[in-house]
């Protein structure tokens, strides 16, 4: 599986609860925090739900 780096670029304030929980599940929570994860179908789905709050970079 390919690895991707996910960086939070926007705040979670005033976002729906489901989006906030998705961000926490990805390991994010503060602006400019970055995590490296393997790109599984589950992670890809989570990325698509909050793509307006994050940036994704392939490694």
Secondary structure as UniProt FT lines:
FT   STRAND          3..8
FT   TURN            13..14
FT   HELIX           17..26
FT   TURN            31..32
FT   STRAND          34..38
FT   HELIX           41..49
FT   TURN            51..53
FT   STRAND          54..58
//
